[in-house]
C-alpha cells in the first residue's frame, strides 16, 4: 500500500487545514496530496458506515484535484448515495 515514509507525523497533521480532511470534524482521512488520496481510498473500509457517503464524495473531489483515478467499487458506490 503506502510507504511508511509517506505518513504524516502528528505535528504535520496538526498543521493541516480542516479542508484537506475527508472527515474534517474528526480530522480523519487527510488528503493533502495524491498519495494521501490513494491512502484514504485504501482505508475507506474502516470509515463508520454513516459517514461513508460523505467521505466517498470527498475522496472523489480530492482525487479529481490531484488527477487520481479512484478504482474502489465501494468508494464509487457510496459516492452515489
Buried (B, 14 or more C-beta within 10 A) or exposed (E): EEEEEEEBEEEEBEEBEEEBBBBBEEBBBBBBBBBBBBBBBEBBEEBEEEBBBBBBBBBBEBBEEBEBEBEBEEBBEBBEE
